Amino acid sequence: MTRRTKISSRAVALGVAALSVPAALAAAVAPAQAEQSGPSWSADLSAVDGDDVGVAVRDGELTLGSAERAGQGYLLLGERSLDRPVDRISARAEADVPAGAAVEVDVRGKTSDRDWTEWTPAGEALPASVTTVQVRVTLSATGAAPSVERVDLTADAAPRTRAAEVGAAAAPLTYRVFATREGLAGRTTANGHVIGNRDHFVALPSRRGLAPKNTGDYTVRLCRTDNSRCEYAPVWDVGPWNTMDDYWNPSATRQMWKDLPQGKPEAQAAYQDGYNGGKDEFGRRPANPAGIDLGDGTFWDGLKMSDNGWINVSYLWTGTGPTGVVNTSGSPLNLRAAPSTTAAIKGLAANKAKVIVECYVEGEEVTGPYGTSTIWDRIGPDHYVSDTYLLTGSDAPVAPKC
């Protein structure tokens, strides 16, 4: 039997360990909500639609969708515009949370018309001040499902101890990571995408970089170690091995395994070094050091891999600069070595991938979804795509000339 409790953003951010305790204890450890002077609102938990995964509303409460036992899902709330810049959203949930269940609230902010911060646990500072925010409420259970009656949100300005809002352009973080093929055609990913044959997407072992369904808000550039082939692909699933291992982040903000070097997945440390007793967060012994899973199309067609192996991964949302979203209505876009449709193919950019536009050149005239143009955008080293296949928000170049 569970009892309803109010959970502060501190407890929500801590996940299963904080929310699986009896209700009376949870209420005791959750600090009282401090008075806030910023905007406040209550989440519309009834707004379940096509961009949500595995949740439903029953008797006026948000719970897991298919059955009231075991599983995971989330409610993605609509964007909310605020009347002032903020860099922290605190949450307080009223919920029934049985043993083995969890309710987590994460927040992200829009830093420009098109770009989002990484998902951040409620109550923690966002990496930049923003006026548009989005909230995600994640429910999970190994047995009886939690049910959420209410989530109240408050925005404010958090004390800042780091230079988080530097305007200069920066290259995305890049690490050498062991990659495995995901497969699983016909299954559903963590963001609700149904995996197709030769599909183009990736999985990372943390929800902090999980793109909502049919978006490339979080996209990676994957390259063979000799750079002979690359692909730009959206992050649509969570895994392999772990689910709270945002290893690309520095230790100060890394969700778990804060004593590991930045860029080293926990599964790699467990497999190679016996870290955490040689086990992942679930107590399993990893069969390989993988820090990323690749959809079949990304694995076979984008990178032309024949077996699992090491690749270079760039986490594009950690960089800065103008961006564009690939629109091919399905098949991936060829990366060309020069601004011409006859130039050598260097790899692929998946549909919906969100790429950084480094600079532009004039080249062959091409007709695409966004008209006819001679503008070609360089989105990586010797990676050129026609501007007519990128949604950049402008018919004119959005980056300097190369």
matplotlib code that plots the C-alpha trace (Angstrom):
import matplotlib.pyplot as plt

x = [0.0, 1.3, 0.5, 0.6, 3.5, 4.8, 8.3, 10.5, 12.8, 15.7, 14.1, 12.7, 16.2, 17.6, 15.4, 14.6, 16.5, 14.7, 11.2, 11.1, 11.1, 7.9, 5.8, 6.3, 10.0, 10.0, 8.0, 10.5, 13.6, 12.1, 12.9, 10.1, 9.8, 11.5, 9.6, 10.4, 9.9, 10.0, 7.1, 5.2, 2.7, 1.2, 1.9, -1.0, -0.7, -3.7, -1.9, -0.9, -0.5, 1.7, 5.1, 4.6, 5.7, 4.2, 2.0, -1.7, -4.2, -6.4, -8.8, -7.2, -3.7, -0.6, 0.6, 2.2, 0.1, 0.1, -0.5, -0.1, 3.0, 6.6, 7.9, 8.9, 7.4, 7.4, 5.1, 6.7, 5.0, 4.7, 7.2, 6.5, 7.5, 8.4, 8.3, 12.0, 15.2, 15.7, 18.2, 16.6, 13.2, 12.3, 9.6, 7.3, 5.3, 2.3, 2.4, 2.0, 5.4, 5.5, 8.7, 10.8, 9.1, 10.3, 9.1, 11.7, 11.2, 13.8, 13.9, 15.6, 15.8, 15.9, 19.1, 18.1, 15.1, 16.3, 18.7, 18.1, 20.2, 20.7, 18.0, 18.7, 17.2, 14.6, 16.2, 19.6, 20.9, 20.5, 23.8, 22.4, 19.7, 16.5, 13.0, 11.5, 11.5, 10.2, 9.5, 9.6, 8.0, 9.4, 7.7, 9.3, 8.6, 9.8, 6.5, 3.5, 3.5, 3.6, 0.7, 1.2, -1.6, 0.1, 3.5, 4.1, 7.0, 8.8, 11.4, 14.2, 17.8, 20.2, 23.6, 26.2, 29.7, 30.9, 31.1, 28.2, 27.2, 30.2, 29.2, 32.3, 31.7, 33.0, 33.6, 31.5, 33.0, 34.4, 35.5, 36.6, 33.9, 33.2, 30.1, 27.7, 24.8, 21.4, 19.2, 15.8, 13.7, 10.0, 10.8, 10.0, 12.8, 12.8, 11.4, 8.6, 10.2, 9.4, 12.6, 12.6, 15.0, 18.3, 17.3, 19.4, 19.6, 21.8, 21.3, 23.3, 23.2, 21.5, 18.2, 19.9, 20.6, 17.4, 15.7, 11.9, 10.2, 10.8, 13.4, 17.1, 17.4, 20.3, 22.4, 25.9, 28.5, 30.0, 33.2, 35.4, 38.7, 40.4, 37.6, 36.9, 33.1, 30.9, 27.2, 25.2, 22.4, 19.8, 19.7, 16.4, 17.1, 18.8, 21.6, 23.8, 24.2, 23.5, 20.7, 22.2, 25.7, 26.1, 29.8, 30.4, 29.8, 32.3, 32.3, 30.7, 27.5, 27.8, 24.7, 26.6, 30.1, 31.6, 35.0, 35.5, 37.4, 35.2, 34.5, 34.9, 31.7, 31.1, 30.6, 34.1, 35.6, 33.7, 34.8, 38.4, 39.3, 36.9, 35.3, 32.2, 33.1, 33.1, 29.3, 26.9, 24.3, 22.0, 24.6, 25.3, 28.8, 29.1, 30.0, 31.8, 32.9, 30.2, 29.2, 26.9, 24.5, 24.0, 20.8, 21.4, 21.4, 23.9, 26.1, 26.1, 25.3, 26.5, 29.8, 30.0, 31.0, 31.1, 31.6, 31.4, 34.3, 35.8, 34.6, 34.9, 31.7, 31.0, 28.0, 26.9, 24.6, 27.8, 29.1, 27.9, 27.2, 24.3, 22.4, 20.2, 17.9, 18.2, 15.0, 15.0, 11.5, 13.1, 16.4, 19.6, 21.5, 24.8, 27.8, 30.0, 33.7, 33.0, 30.0, 28.8, 26.5, 29.4, 31.9, 33.0, 30.5, 32.0, 29.0, 25.4, 23.3, 20.1, 16.7, 15.9, 19.6, 20.4, 23.9, 26.2, 26.8, 30.4, 30.5, 29.2, 30.5, 29.0, 28.7, 26.5, 22.9, 20.6, 16.8, 15.6, 12.8, 13.7, 13.9, 16.8, 20.2, 23.9, 24.6, 26.4, 26.9, 30.0, 28.8, 32.1, 35.6, 35.1, 31.4, 29.3, 25.5, 23.2, 21.5, 18.2, 18.1, 18.7, 16.0, 18.1, 15.4, 16.7, 17.1, 20.4, 23.6, 23.5, 27.3, 30.4, 31.9, 34.5]
y = [0.0, 3.4, 6.8, 10.1, 12.4, 15.7, 15.5, 18.5, 19.0, 17.8, 14.4, 14.2, 14.7, 11.9, 9.3, 5.8, 5.9, 9.0, 8.1, 4.4, 5.0, 5.0, 8.1, 9.4, 9.2, 10.8, 13.7, 14.1, 14.3, 16.6, 20.1, 22.7, 24.7, 28.1, 31.2, 32.1, 35.4, 34.0, 32.7, 29.7, 27.3, 23.8, 21.2, 20.1, 16.4, 15.6, 16.8, 13.3, 13.2, 11.9, 13.1, 11.3, 7.8, 5.0, 7.2, 7.7, 9.6, 7.5, 8.9, 12.3, 11.1, 10.5, 6.9, 4.3, 3.5, -0.1, -1.5, -0.4, -2.6, -2.3, -0.2, 3.4, 6.4, 10.1, 13.1, 15.9, 19.2, 22.0, 24.9, 27.6, 31.3, 33.2, 37.0, 37.2, 35.3, 32.3, 29.6, 27.2, 25.4, 23.8, 21.2, 19.8, 16.7, 15.2, 11.5, 7.9, 6.2, 2.5, 0.7, 0.2, 3.1, 6.7, 10.0, 12.3, 15.9, 17.2, 20.6, 22.2, 25.8, 27.4, 29.3, 30.6, 30.2, 26.7, 25.4, 23.7, 23.0, 19.4, 18.0, 19.0, 17.6, 20.0, 22.2, 22.3, 25.3, 25.3, 26.1, 29.4, 32.0, 31.4, 32.7, 29.5, 26.2, 22.7, 20.1, 16.3, 14.1, 10.5, 7.6, 4.2, 1.1, -2.4, -3.4, -1.3, 2.0, 5.4, 7.9, 11.7, 14.0, 17.3, 18.9, 22.5, 24.4, 27.6, 29.5, 31.6, 32.6, 30.2, 31.3, 30.8, 29.8, 29.1, 31.0, 29.3, 32.0, 32.6, 33.9, 32.6, 29.6, 26.3, 22.9, 20.0, 17.6, 14.5, 11.2, 7.8, 5.3, 1.7, 1.3, -1.7, -2.4, -2.1, -3.9, -4.6, -3.7, -3.4, -2.4, 1.0, 3.3, 5.4, 8.4, 6.4, 5.8, 2.4, 1.0, 0.3, -1.8, -0.1, 2.7, 5.8, 6.8, 6.1, 5.3, 6.9, 5.7, 8.8, 10.5, 13.9, 13.8, 12.0, 13.9, 14.0, 11.8, 12.9, 15.6, 15.8, 18.2, 16.0, 14.7, 13.1, 13.0, 9.5, 8.9, 5.9, 6.4, 7.0, 9.5, 7.6, 7.5, 9.6, 9.9, 12.6, 10.8, 11.8, 10.3, 8.4, 5.7, 5.0, 2.5, 0.5, -1.0, 2.1, 4.7, 7.4, 7.7, 11.1, 10.4, 13.3, 15.8, 16.9, 15.3, 18.3, 17.7, 14.0, 12.2, 9.1, 7.8, 11.2, 9.8, 8.6, 10.7, 12.8, 11.0, 7.4, 5.4, 3.5, 0.3, 0.7, 1.3, -1.8, -4.0, -2.9, -1.9, -3.7, -0.4, -0.8, -4.4, -4.9, -4.2, -1.7, 0.3, -2.8, -5.2, -6.9, -7.5, -5.7, -8.1, -5.2, -1.6, 0.1, 3.7, 4.0, 1.8, 2.4, 1.8, -0.8, 1.9, 4.0, 1.0, -0.7, 2.2, 5.3, 4.0, 0.8, -1.1, -4.9, -5.5, -3.6, -1.3, 2.0, 5.3, 9.0, 10.6, 14.3, 15.4, 18.3, 20.0, 20.7, 22.9, 26.3, 28.0, 28.3, 25.1, 23.4, 20.4, 17.8, 17.3, 14.5, 13.1, 9.7, 8.5, 10.0, 12.9, 12.2, 14.1, 15.3, 16.1, 19.2, 21.4, 19.1, 16.1, 14.3, 14.8, 11.8, 10.6, 10.9, 9.4, 10.3, 12.8, 11.2, 12.8, 15.0, 15.3, 18.7, 19.8, 22.8, 24.9, 25.9, 28.0, 28.1, 28.0, 28.5, 25.4, 23.4, 24.5, 22.1, 21.9, 20.5, 20.8, 24.5, 25.7, 26.0, 27.4, 27.3, 27.6, 24.6, 24.3, 22.7, 20.9, 19.1, 18.5, 18.1, 17.4, 19.5, 19.4, 21.6, 24.3, 23.4, 20.3, 22.1, 24.0, 26.9, 29.5, 31.6, 31.5, 33.3, 31.8, 31.5, 31.1, 33.0, 32.1, 29.3]
z = [0.0, -0.8, 0.6, -1.2, -0.5, -1.7, -3.3, -3.8, -6.8, -4.7, -4.1, -7.7, -9.1, -7.0, -8.7, -7.6, -4.3, -3.1, -4.3, -3.3, 0.4, 2.4, 2.0, 5.5, 5.2, 1.8, 3.2, 6.0, 3.8, 1.2, 2.2, 2.3, -0.8, -0.3, -1.2, -4.8, -6.6, -10.1, -12.4, -11.0, -12.7, -12.5, -15.2, -17.3, -16.6, -18.8, -22.0, -23.2, -27.0, -29.8, -28.5, -25.1, -24.5, -22.4, -20.1, -19.7, -17.5, -15.2, -12.7, -13.3, -12.5, -14.7, -14.7, -16.9, -20.0, -21.0, -17.5, -13.9, -13.4, -14.6, -17.4, -18.1, -19.9, -20.0, -20.5, -22.6, -21.7, -24.3, -24.5, -22.0, -22.5, -19.3, -18.7, -17.6, -18.0, -15.6, -15.2, -12.8, -12.6, -9.3, -9.1, -6.4, -7.2, -5.3, -6.2, -5.0, -5.4, -4.5, -3.7, -6.9, -8.7, -9.4, -10.7, -12.2, -13.5, -16.0, -17.6, -20.6, -21.9, -25.4, -25.9, -29.4, -31.8, -32.5, -29.9, -26.5, -23.5, -22.4, -20.1, -16.5, -13.3, -11.8, -9.1, -10.8, -12.6, -16.4, -18.3, -19.6, -18.8, -20.9, -21.4, -23.0, -21.1, -21.5, -18.8, -19.0, -16.3, -16.4, -14.6, -14.1, -12.1, -11.6, -10.0, -9.2, -11.1, -9.6, -10.1, -10.2, -9.2, -9.5, -10.4, -9.4, -11.1, -10.1, -12.1, -10.7, -11.1, -9.4, -7.9, -10.6, -9.9, -13.4, -16.7, -18.5, -20.9, -23.1, -26.6, -28.5, -30.8, -29.5, -31.1, -29.7, -27.3, -29.1, -27.5, -28.8, -27.8, -28.4, -30.6, -30.9, -33.3, -31.8, -34.3, -32.7, -35.8, -34.9, -31.2, -29.8, -28.6, -25.4, -27.3, -28.9, -32.4, -33.9, -35.2, -39.0, -41.1, -41.7, -39.4, -38.7, -35.0, -31.9, -28.3, -25.4, -21.8, -20.4, -20.9, -20.6, -24.3, -25.5, -28.4, -28.4, -31.0, -34.7, -33.7, -33.8, -30.9, -29.7, -32.6, -32.7, -35.4, -35.7, -37.6, -38.1, -36.5, -39.8, -40.8, -44.0, -43.2, -40.9, -40.1, -38.3, -36.4, -33.8, -30.3, -30.0, -27.5, -24.1, -23.6, -23.9, -20.4, -18.3, -18.2, -16.0, -17.5, -19.3, -19.6, -22.1, -19.2, -16.7, -13.2, -11.6, -13.6, -14.5, -13.2, -11.8, -11.7, -11.0, -10.2, -13.8, -16.4, -18.6, -21.9, -20.4, -20.2, -17.0, -19.1, -20.5, -17.1, -15.7, -18.6, -18.9, -15.4, -13.1, -12.0, -9.8, -9.3, -13.1, -13.1, -14.6, -12.7, -12.7, -11.4, -14.7, -16.1, -19.5, -22.3, -24.1, -23.3, -25.3, -24.7, -27.7, -29.8, -33.5, -35.5, -38.3, -41.1, -39.2, -38.5, -42.0, -44.4, -42.7, -41.3, -43.3, -40.2, -40.3, -36.5, -33.3, -32.8, -31.7, -33.3, -32.7, -31.4, -31.3, -29.2, -31.3, -28.7, -26.6, -29.4, -30.5, -33.8, -36.3, -36.9, -39.5, -39.4, -42.2, -44.2, -46.7, -45.9, -45.2, -46.7, -45.3, -47.1, -48.7, -47.3, -50.2, -50.1, -52.2, -53.1, -56.0, -56.4, -58.2, -55.4, -53.3, -50.7, -47.2, -45.3, -44.4, -42.5, -41.2, -41.7, -38.7, -37.6, -36.3, -37.5, -36.9, -39.9, -39.8, -43.0, -46.6, -50.2, -53.6, -55.6, -57.9, -58.2, -56.4, -55.9, -52.6, -50.0, -49.4, -53.0, -55.5, -54.5, -55.1, -51.4, -49.8, -46.1, -44.5, -41.4, -40.6, -41.9, -45.7, -45.2, -47.5, -48.0, -50.1, -48.1, -49.8, -47.6, -44.3, -42.3, -41.0, -40.7, -43.5, -47.3, -46.9, -45.5, -41.7, -41.3, -42.7, -46.0, -45.9]

ax = plt.figure().add_subplot(projection="3d")
ax.plot(x, y, z, "-o")
ax.set_aspect("equal")
plt.show()
